[in-house]
C-alpha cells in the first residue's frame, strides 16, 4: 500500500524509481500537510484527552469512596466489639423469632390437617372401615 503511494507521488512529480532518495522526497512532500493537520487537530485531541481524564478522575474518586465505605463497614466489628456483639445477639433473636413463627405455622397446619382427617373418620394415614 505504501509502495503504491510512494510510486504515485513520485510519478506525479516526475520521478520514476522508488529508492532511498524517493522516500526522502516523499517524506519531505508529506511533512508539510501532516504538520498543518497536526496543528489543526491538536486542540481537539487535547480537549478530548482532558475530558477523558476528568471522567477517569471522577470514576477513581467514586471507587475510592466506595472502598473507604467498605473498609469502614469491615473494620466496624474490630473497632466497636460491643456493638458487634449486640448486632450478633439481635440477629440471633431475630432468627429465633422467625424459626418460631415457621414452627407455629407448620404446627397449626399439621393440627388442622389431622383434625380434618379425624372428622372424615380416619386416624393418621390409616382409615377406619365404614362398617366399624
C-alpha positions as CSV (number, residue, x, y, z in Angstrom):
1,X,0.0,0.0,0.0
2,X,2.7,2.4,0.9
3,X,4.8,1.4,-2.1
4,X,1.9,2.3,-4.3
5,X,1.5,5.7,-2.5
6,X,5.2,6.3,-3.0
7,X,5.0,5.4,-6.7
8,X,2.0,7.6,-7.3
9,X,3.5,10.5,-5.5
10,X,6.9,10.1,-7.2
11,X,5.3,9.7,-10.7
12,X,3.2,12.8,-10.1
13,X,6.4,14.9,-9.6
14,X,8.2,13.2,-12.4
15,X,10.4,10.8,-10.5
16,X,10.2,7.2,-11.8
17,X,12.0,5.0,-9.3
18,X,11.3,4.5,-5.6
19,X,14.6,4.2,-3.6
20,X,16.2,5.9,-0.7
21,X,16.1,9.3,-2.4
22,X,12.4,8.8,-3.4
23,X,11.5,8.0,0.2
24,X,13.2,11.2,1.4
25,X,11.4,13.2,-1.3
26,X,8.0,11.7,-0.3
27,X,8.7,12.4,3.4
28,X,9.6,16.0,2.6
29,X,6.4,16.4,0.5
30,X,4.1,14.8,3.1
31,X,5.7,16.6,6.1
32,X,4.1,20.0,5.4
33,X,0.4,18.8,5.1
34,X,0.9,16.4,8.0
35,X,2.3,19.2,10.3
36,X,-0.6,21.5,9.3
37,X,-3.1,18.7,10.0
38,X,-1.5,18.0,13.4
39,X,-1.6,21.7,14.3
40,X,-5.2,22.0,13.4
41,X,-6.3,18.8,15.2
42,X,-4.1,19.2,18.4
43,X,-6.6,21.4,20.4
44,X,-9.4,18.9,19.7
45,X,-7.3,16.0,20.7
46,X,-6.1,17.8,23.9
47,X,-9.7,18.7,24.8
48,X,-10.8,15.0,24.3
49,X,-7.9,13.8,26.4
50,X,-8.7,16.3,29.2
51,X,-12.4,15.3,29.2
52,X,-11.3,11.6,29.4
53,X,-9.0,12.5,32.2
54,X,-11.9,14.2,34.1
55,X,-14.1,11.1,33.6
56,X,-11.3,8.8,34.9
57,X,-10.7,11.1,37.9
58,X,-14.4,11.0,38.7
59,X,-14.5,7.2,38.4
60,X,-11.4,6.9,40.5
61,X,-12.9,9.2,43.2
62,X,-16.1,7.1,43.2
63,X,-14.1,3.9,43.6
64,X,-12.1,5.4,46.4
65,X,-15.2,6.5,48.2
66,X,-16.7,3.0,47.8
67,X,-13.5,1.4,49.1
68,X,-13.5,3.7,52.1
69,X,-17.1,2.8,52.9
70,X,-16.3,-0.9,52.5
71,X,-13.3,-0.5,54.8
72,X,-15.3,1.2,57.5
73,X,-18.0,-1.5,57.2
74,X,-15.5,-4.3,57.5
75,X,-13.5,-2.6,60.3
76,X,-16.5,-1.7,62.4
77,X,-16.6,-5.0,64.3
78,X,-13.0,-4.7,65.2
79,X,-13.3,-1.1,66.2
80,X,-16.5,-1.5,68.2
81,X,-16.7,-5.0,69.6
82,X,-19.6,-4.2,71.9
83,X,-21.8,-3.0,69.0
84,X,-20.8,-6.1,67.0
85,X,-21.8,-8.3,69.9
86,X,-25.2,-6.5,70.2
87,X,-25.7,-7.0,66.5
88,X,-25.0,-10.7,66.7
89,X,-27.4,-11.0,69.6
90,X,-30.0,-9.1,67.7
91,X,-29.6,-11.3,64.6
92,X,-29.8,-14.4,66.8
93,X,-33.0,-13.3,68.4
94,X,-34.4,-12.4,65.0
95,X,-33.6,-15.8,63.6
96,X,-35.2,-17.4,66.7
97,X,-38.4,-15.5,66.2
98,X,-38.6,-16.3,62.5
99,X,-37.9,-20.0,63.3
100,X,-40.6,-20.0,66.0
101,X,-43.1,-18.4,63.6
102,X,-42.4,-21.0,61.0
103,X,-42.7,-23.7,63.6
104,X,-46.1,-22.3,64.8
105,X,-47.5,-22.1,61.3
106,X,-46.3,-25.6,60.4
107,X,-47.7,-27.0,63.7
108,X,-51.1,-25.3,63.0
109,X,-51.1,-26.7,59.5
110,X,-50.4,-30.2,61.0
111,X,-53.1,-29.9,63.6
112,X,-55.7,-28.7,61.1
113,X,-54.8,-31.5,58.7
114,X,-55.1,-34.1,61.5
115,X,-58.4,-32.6,62.7
116,X,-59.9,-32.7,59.2
117,X,-58.6,-36.3,58.7
118,X,-60.2,-37.3,62.0
119,X,-63.5,-35.7,61.1
120,X,-63.6,-37.9,57.9
121,X,-63.2,-41.0,60.0
122,X,-59.6,-41.7,59.6
123,X,-56.7,-41.9,62.0
124,X,-53.4,-40.6,60.6
125,X,-52.7,-42.4,57.3
126,X,-54.9,-45.4,58.2
127,X,-58.6,-45.0,57.6
128,X,-61.2,-46.9,59.6
129,X,-63.5,-49.0,57.5
130,X,-67.1,-47.9,57.2
131,X,-68.6,-50.9,59.0
132,X,-66.8,-50.0,62.3
